[in-house]
Amino acid sequence: MPEPSDFRPAWWLPGAHLQTVWGRLARPRTLVPLRRELLPTPDGDELIIDHLDGDPRLRYVLLHGLEGSSHSVYMQGLLFEIQKRGWSATVLNFRSCARKPENWRVMIPNRTYRLYHSGETTDLDFLLGFLRDRDPSAVIVAFGASLGGNVLLKWLGENASHPVIRAASTISVPYDLGADARHLESRLGGLYVSSFLRSLKRKSLDKVAQFALAAERIDVPSLVASNSFYTFDDAATAPLHGFAGADDYYARCSSIGFVDRITIPTLCLSSHDDPFLPQSVLETMASRVPPNVQLRLTPLGGHVGFVSGRSPWECRYWAEELIVDWLASHAGPSLPSPEGEGGREAG
């Protein structure tokens, strides 16, 4: 059963949509210094990974959401909480993300035809192996937001006996991709979708121009005309990455089909009023999670929001604080606290 929550939303941010958009409008994107590394991949591309340097005994691996990066406000918030506690972190920027020239001086194009999607776990698997081999003594915990959380939960289900990650946490995951896509076609969901589609279409058309294989697979007229996640995924995401269509992609990549295989301690945070997620999906999730997976639901919080505080000048981000401390508390009994501010028990 989902666990009760002590989250109290900010009174001045009533409703799911204000909780969802507040951080994107008001929070800084450069809270912590990061060290960038380009990691060559087995298929001839490069992953952009950003490191927060701290005590190497505990390393957080962070996965952002759709069209995000290490400079998404919620990622910076998590990194800031990790920095305060003295630990290390590595952010996996999905392919085609974190490459904007306004964030970094040099634009780094991808070298292969493919992009990323909600079920693409090979890059995460490669990164975890790389980190394990470079520092076998480090304890690794992992976090994923929204799309990144779906990727993480799917990877955990695919690698149930994998010893690399000690504990995991997610926030606002679209557990059922098909149900979520349909849900976003109603009410105000289209406002969120249109914002994402602008950049997703541009990236897909760039692939068509650069790679013959992408031009062969992507249905360009349908891509240009797409006005929902389903029509975009059916025209571009699915065929580009080897799926028969959007329905096949959703069926094979939704994390709701993998959570019952997860064997490590895992915390999944979601809100009942998440505008990206229908209530029925949370009910199905609650019936499928094994005992080691905690599904913690809040009545309010929006999508990757969970903002509390007495005023806009006294904001607190409940989920970020909870997640960082929960993961540290499940990293293992032999792991000592770093010097300075130690991890506080939460949840």
C-alpha positions in Angstrom: 0.0 0.0 0.0 1.2 3.5 -0.6 2.6 5.2 2.4 1.1 8.4 3.9 2.9 11.7 3.3 3.7 14.6 5.5 4.0 17.1 2.5 2.3 20.4 3.0 2.1 22.4 -0.2 2.7 26.2 -0.2 -0.5 28.0 0.4 0.5 30.6 -2.3 0.8 27.9 -4.9 -2.7 26.4 -5.0 -3.4 23.7 -7.6 -1.4 21.3 -9.6 -0.4 23.6 -12.4 1.2 26.3 -10.2 3.1 23.6 -8.3 4.3 22.2 -11.7 5.5 25.5 -13.3 6.7 27.5 -10.3 10.2 26.1 -10.2 10.7 26.4 -14.0 10.0 30.1 -13.7 11.5 31.1 -10.4 14.5 28.8 -9.6 18.1 29.2 -10.7 19.7 26.8 -13.1 23.3 27.1 -11.9 23.3 26.4 -8.2 26.3 24.1 -8.1 29.6 23.9 -10.0 29.8 20.8 -12.3 32.6 19.1 -14.0 31.8 18.0 -17.6 33.0 14.7 -19.1 32.4 13.3 -22.6 32.0 9.6 -22.4 32.5 7.7 -25.7 29.8 5.0 -26.2 30.1 1.6 -27.8 28.1 2.7 -30.9 30.4 5.6 -31.7 28.5 8.4 -30.0 29.3 10.4 -26.8 27.4 10.8 -23.6 27.6 14.2 -21.8 27.9 13.5 -18.1 28.2 16.2 -15.4 29.9 15.5 -12.1 29.5 17.1 -8.7 32.7 16.4 -6.9 32.5 15.4 -3.3 33.2 12.5 -1.0 33.5 9.6 -3.5 32.3 6.9 -1.1 28.7 7.7 -2.0 27.7 8.7 -5.6 24.3 9.7 -6.7 23.5 9.0 -10.4 20.8 11.3 -11.6 18.5 11.1 -14.6 16.5 14.1 -15.8 13.1 14.3 -17.4 11.9 14.9 -21.0 14.0 17.6 -22.7 15.8 18.3 -19.5 19.5 18.3 -18.5 21.8 18.7 -15.5 20.7 22.4 -15.5 17.0 21.6 -15.1 15.9 23.4 -11.9 14.9 20.2 -10.1 18.2 18.6 -10.9 20.1 21.6 -9.6 18.0 21.4 -6.5 18.9 17.8 -5.9 22.6 18.5 -6.6 22.5 21.4 -4.1 21.1 19.1 -1.4 23.7 16.5 -2.2 26.5 19.1 -2.1 25.3 20.3 1.3 25.7 16.8 2.6 29.2 16.4 1.1 28.6 13.5 -1.3 29.3 13.1 -5.1 26.9 12.9 -8.0 26.9 12.2 -11.7 24.2 13.4 -14.1 23.5 11.4 -17.2 22.3 13.9 -19.9 20.3 11.9 -22.4 21.4 12.0 -26.0 20.6 15.4 -27.7 20.2 17.0 -24.3 22.6 19.5 -22.5 24.0 20.6 -25.9 22.6 24.1 -26.1 25.2 26.8 -26.7 23.6 29.1 -24.2 24.5 26.7 -21.4 27.9 25.8 -22.6 30.4 27.4 -25.0 30.7 24.6 -27.5 27.8 22.9 -29.2 28.4 19.2 -29.2 26.3 17.3 -31.8 25.4 13.7 -31.5 27.2 11.4 -33.9 24.6 8.7 -34.4 21.0 8.7 -35.8 19.2 7.9 -32.6 17.9 10.1 -29.8 16.6 9.0 -26.4 13.2 7.8 -25.2 11.3 6.6 -22.1 12.5 3.0 -22.3 16.1 3.5 -23.5 18.2 1.9 -20.8 21.5 1.0 -22.6 23.1 4.3 -22.0 22.3 4.1 -18.2 23.6 0.6 -18.2 26.8 1.7 -19.9 27.3 4.6 -17.5 26.8 2.5 -14.4 29.4 0.0 -15.6 31.8 2.8 -16.4 31.4 4.3 -12.9 31.7 0.9 -11.2 34.9 0.0 -13.1 36.5 3.4 -12.4 35.7 3.3 -8.6 34.7 -0.2 -7.5 34.6 0.9 -3.8 32.0 3.6 -4.3 28.4 3.0 -3.2 26.0 4.1 -6.0 22.4 5.2 -5.5 20.2 6.5 -8.4 17.4 8.9 -9.0 15.1 9.6 -12.0 12.6 12.4 -12.6 9.6 11.8 -14.8 10.9 10.2 -18.0 14.2 9.6 -16.3 12.4 7.8 -13.5 10.7 5.5 -16.1 14.1 4.7 -17.5 15.4 3.9 -14.1 12.6 1.7 -13.0 12.7 -0.2 -16.3 16.4 -0.7 -15.9 15.9 -1.9 -12.3 13.4 -4.5 -13.5 15.6 -5.6 -16.4 18.6 -6.0 -14.0 16.9 -7.4 -10.9 20.1 -9.2 -9.8 22.4 -6.4 -10.7 24.6 -5.3 -7.8 25.7 -1.8 -9.1 22.9 0.3 -7.5 22.3 0.0 -3.8 19.0 2.0 -3.7 16.9 4.1 -6.1 14.2 6.8 -6.0 11.9 8.4 -8.6 9.6 11.3 -8.8 6.5 11.9 -10.9 7.1 8.9 -13.2 4.7 8.4 -16.2 4.4 4.7 -15.3 2.0 3.9 -18.1 3.1 5.7 -21.2 0.0 5.0 -23.3 -2.4 6.1 -20.5 -0.3 9.2 -19.8 -0.3 10.2 -23.5 -4.1 9.9 -23.7 -4.5 11.8 -20.5 -2.4 14.7 -21.8 -4.7 15.1 -24.8 -7.4 16.3 -22.5 -7.9 19.4 -20.4 -4.8 21.6 -20.1 -2.4 18.8 -21.0 -2.0 20.1 -24.5 -0.2 23.2 -23.2 2.5 21.1 -21.7 2.7 18.8 -24.8 3.1 21.7 -27.3 6.1 23.1 -25.4 7.8 19.7 -25.6 6.9 19.0 -29.2 8.6 22.1 -30.5 12.0 20.9 -29.5 11.3 17.2 -30.1 10.2 17.9 -33.7 13.3 20.1 -34.3 15.6 17.4 -33.1 13.9 14.7 -35.1 14.0 16.8 -38.3 17.7 17.4 -37.7 18.2 13.7 -37.6 16.4 13.3 -40.9 18.7 15.9 -42.5 21.8 14.3 -41.1 21.2 10.5 -41.4 19.8 8.5 -44.2 18.5 5.9 -41.8 16.5 8.5 -39.8 15.1 9.8 -43.1 14.1 6.3 -44.1 12.4 5.5 -40.8 10.7 8.8 -39.7 7.3 9.7 -41.3 8.2 13.4 -41.9 4.7 14.6 -42.9 3.1 13.0 -39.9 5.9 14.2 -37.7 5.3 17.8 -38.8 1.6 17.5 -38.4 1.8 15.8 -34.9 0.0 17.6 -32.1 0.2 15.0 -29.3 2.7 12.7 -27.8 1.0 9.7 -29.4 1.1 11.1 -33.0 4.7 12.3 -32.5 5.8 8.9 -31.0 4.0 7.0 -33.8 5.7 9.1 -36.5 9.2 9.5 -35.0 10.1 8.0 -31.6 8.8 4.5 -32.4 10.1 3.9 -35.9 13.4 5.7 -35.3 14.2 3.3 -32.4 12.9 0.0 -33.9 9.3 -0.2 -32.6 6.3 -1.1 -34.7 4.5 2.1 -33.7 3.5 4.1 -30.6 1.4 1.3 -29.1 4.3 -1.1 -29.4 6.7 1.4 -27.9 4.4 2.2 -25.0 3.7 -1.5 -24.3 7.4 -2.5 -24.2 8.7 0.6 -22.4 6.2 1.5 -19.7 7.8 1.0 -16.3 4.6 -0.3 -14.8 5.4 -3.6 -16.5 8.8 -3.8 -14.7 8.3 -2.7 -11.2 7.2 -6.1 -9.8 10.7 -7.4 -10.7 12.7 -4.7 -8.7 14.7 -6.2 -5.8 16.5 -3.2 -4.3 15.0 -0.6 -1.9 13.2 1.9 -4.1 11.1 5.0 -3.3 8.6 6.3 -5.8 7.0 9.7 -5.2 3.9 10.8 -7.0 1.0 13.2 -6.4 -2.6 12.5 -7.0 -3.0 15.8 -8.9 -0.1 15.3 -11.3 -1.4 16.7 -14.6 0.6 14.2 -16.5 -0.8 11.1 -14.8 -4.3 9.7 -14.6 -5.5 8.5 -11.2 -6.1 5.0 -12.5 -2.4 4.4 -13.2 -1.5 5.1 -9.5 -4.1 2.6 -8.5 -2.6 0.0 -10.8 0.9 0.8 -9.5 -0.2 0.4 -5.9 -1.4 -3.2 -6.7 1.9 -4.1 -8.5 4.8 -2.8 -6.4 6.7 -5.5 -4.3 7.4 -4.9 -0.6 10.8 -3.3 -1.2 9.3 -0.6 -3.4 7.6 2.2 -1.5 5.0 4.1 -3.5 4.5 7.3 -1.6 1.6 9.4 -2.8 0.6 13.0 -1.8 -2.8 14.5 -2.5 -1.1 17.6 -4.0 2.3 18.5 -5.5 1.8 18.6 -9.3 4.4 17.2 -11.6 8.0 17.4 -10.2 6.7 20.2 -7.9 6.2 19.5 -4.2 6.9 23.1 -3.2 6.3 24.1 0.4 7.2 27.2 2.5 5.5 30.2 4.0 6.3 32.6 1.1 8.0 32.8 -2.3 11.1 33.9 -0.4 11.1 30.9 1.9 10.6 28.0 -0.5 11.4 24.5 0.4 11.4 21.6 -2.0 10.1 18.7 0.0 10.7 15.9 -2.4 14.3 16.8 -3.2 15.3 16.9 0.5 13.4 13.7 1.2 15.0 11.8 -1.8 18.6 12.8 -1.0 18.3 11.7 2.6 16.3 8.6 1.9 18.9 7.3 -0.6 21.7 8.0 1.8 19.9 6.2 4.6 19.6 3.1 2.3 23.2 3.2 1.0 24.3 0.7 3.6 25.0 0.6 7.3 28.8 0.7 6.9 28.8 4.0 5.0 30.0 6.8 7.3 28.7 10.3 7.2 30.9 12.8 5.3 32.6 15.6 7.2 30.5 18.8 7.7 26.7 18.5 7.5 25.7 14.9 7.7 22.7 13.3 6.0 19.5 13.8 8.0 17.1 10.9 8.4 14.0 11.5 6.4 11.1 9.3 5.5 
